[in-house]
Structures are given as C-alpha cells and as structure tokens.
C-alpha cells in the first residue's frame, strides 16, 4: 500500500503534500475542483494549489477519506502550536446545558475543528461559549451583522462574566474574548489583531452568499481550534459549501429540528398557506419587474397578508412579517396601521433598530415587518411568522421561520407562507415548502405536502413555468 505524507506547518491553515505517488496530485486536484458559473459559461476552480501542492486545512478530512477509499495510507504531521492567552471565565450557572448541547461540546473538544449543526432556537450561542469556557483560551468570534455583534457581546458578558472586545460598527476594541464583524476584519486586515487568540468561532457559517469573504478571512486566521455554528448545513458539493468546509471542516455534530420538537425544546409548528385572487398576469420578462407587479405592489396579495397578520395579532401572537424590499415593508406597515394594528418596519437603514426591537420584545409593537431578522437575531417573543417576500432560498426560509419556534406557554408557533399563482413564483413557493418538509420531517403538515405535490406535478403548470423561464 502506497503512503501519502502530508504536513501542516506551524501557524498555517494549509496542508502540504510532502510525499506521494504522482497520481495522487491529480486525484486531489479533481476532488477539490468545481465549476464556477459566470452567466452562460463555466470555469473550473480548484481549492488545490498544484504549484505548492497544498489545500486548505478544513478539507483534510475529505481528502484523507477519499485517499483511503482509493487504497492509500495517509500520514499527517501536524506541527501547529496553540498560541493564546489564558481565559479566566466564570460560567453563569443560570445557563444549564441540555443533553444534546453537552454532546456537541464534547465532540468539538475532541475534534478541535468542524461545524456544529444545531437548529434555530437550540442554543447555538450557549454551545459556542461553553466550548470557549472549557478550553479556557482567548477567543475570536466572527459574525456578519451589527445585531449579532452586540448580541454576542452581551451573551459573552452574561454567560462567561468576561468583558468582550468589539470589532465593527466603527469600533476596534479587543478583549480576551472578542466579537468581530467579518467585513471589518477583512477591510482593515486580520493582521491588525493585537492579541493571540487560541479559538476562532464562526457564527452562521452556512452563509453561502458570503462564502468568498468567509474563505478569504478564514485562511488568514491560523487558530488550531476553529469551529462553525450553523442551523442549515445543507450538504451540497458546490463551490460555496466547499469553501466553507475549507475554513472550518466538515459537520462533526448535528441535531435535527424534529428531534428537538419531539423532546419539547422547540415548539411544534403549525403551517398555513395564504392564497388570494390573482390579478391579471404580469407579462414582465425581467424578474425585478415581475416581483414588483406580483409581490410588492399586488394589492390583493398585500390585503391577504394584512388580514392574516391582524387575525394572528388579535389572537395574542407577536407577528414577524418577512419581506425582501424596503418599499414592500413600508406598504404593509401603512396598511396594518389603517387596520388599527401597532406595526413597525425595520431595515438595515432604520436609525432606531435597537429601540424598535426592544419595543417589539416588550409587546408595545404587535407586528414587526422586516428585511433583517433572518439569521441569528434572538427574539424569543416571536410566535408567528408570515413569509411575505417570496423567494426560493431554502436556507433563508429555515433561518427566518426558526425565529418563531422557541417554546411559549399556551402558544403554538404559526408559520404562514403565501402561494403565488404566477408559474415562476409558484415554483419558488414549492421550493420553500420542500425546504420546510426536509427540515421539519414528520412535523411538516401532510395536508400541505399533498397540496403542493399534486399541483407541482400539473403538466399545464410545468409547461407554463418552462415557458416563463
């Protein structure tokens, strides 16, 4: 049996092949190459560098498994040393750990890197902070929004009783545990970090839309202990997912939403679909114009959404309406206020974001319309969500509705989607429903499953969809 010898130099995020059968180099190149889309043409891109015979650290598990299946023996020399300050944290006893959280932490400590896949509402933040506490090392937590920057900062202080450093939102203040926005670290350069951090933790690491930034930053951070937290680690071998794995490694522990619903840690969701009388069809050929005609400025559709929001609010629900466009959010806000509902709209441009969120948490606002609250933002008070913005992103759908699944006494979590009759937008509705079925398993409404299955197989609808596309 031929042996492949690899080395991870100290301070490196790359694995170098030092000795191998010449055929091995081509095998690894093919394994780590994907086709990148550039409109009408594709270009191969590889995460294996044939000039230095190296590949990113996080792909080591994938490469080693592949080579063993091909009959090779693999020997890896890891020369890295942990460089960090000692962290004297004190765990807040109010945060007791659940059984699945303890398992996730044990797995992380054993593997030293990898993705922990925990559903929205399962306590990913607590798991991440407990890992830091157990390791007792200075740590860097990477986030992608201002809301998460401050939310993590508050949790660090509350849970570990350590004053956090904050990097982002025009701040650069480091501590033994520093929360940093990915955009700020990239723009100013991670080499500007003055402290040595032994752990790097990437929150919401599934964000394939930002995979390139994640990849660029991740390969510049040399920490031995490196973890990703994710609620939606869809397993697809595409360039974005490969780049995320390259930085933090594969999924090492996963808990499914349906398991936590069964055990009572998450609310059992009730899925509903809003329909409306379609207006005249839109003949727009561009998606932007189609979206404006059929979703944003569609009076019948907006009325149906407002009726459902009013109904839910009057039953005592705290309602989040998810939209994609600022103009759409403002339209729905005005319509709700005319119905006597205290509604507010929140976007990245809102100057009073924190004040609005606090008012919503306190019940002063019963319906919140937002383009923001898809990932990470912790608002346990939400008990109903209306997906008013359309779109087909399975990750965003799951991230958004997860906001409503934290258990609330005497309140069922209600998830409302809007079915559009336009052939293209209907396929987006089907994609969202498939994501719900995949994620929530047996807790997905079987009636909805039959409905979308029957309609999606309709020959006339399929033909019309193809024609539009």
Secondary structure, 3 states (H helix, E strand, C coil): CCEEEEEECCCCCEEEEEECCHHHHHHHHHHCEEEEEECCEEEEEECEECCCCEEEHHHHHHHHHHHHHCCCEEEEEECCCCCCCECCCCCCCCCCCCHHHHHHHHHHHHHCEEEEECCCCCCHHHHHHHHHHHHCECEEEEECCHHHHHHHHHHHHHHHCCCCEEECCCCEECCCEEEEEHHHHHHHCHHHCCCCCCEEEECCCCCHHHHHHHHHHHCCCCCCEEEEEECCCCCCCCHHHHHHHHHHCCEEEECCHHHHHHCCCECCEEEEEECCCCCCCCCCCCHHHHHHHHHHCCHHHHHHHHHHHHHHHHCCCCEEEECCCHHHHHHHHHHHHHCCCCEEEECCCCCCHHHHHHHHHCCCCCEEEECCCCCCCCCCCCCEEEECCCCCCHHHHHHHHHHHCECECCECEEEEEECCCCHHHHHHHHHHHHHHHHHHHHHCCHHHHHHHHHHHCCHHHHHHHHHHC
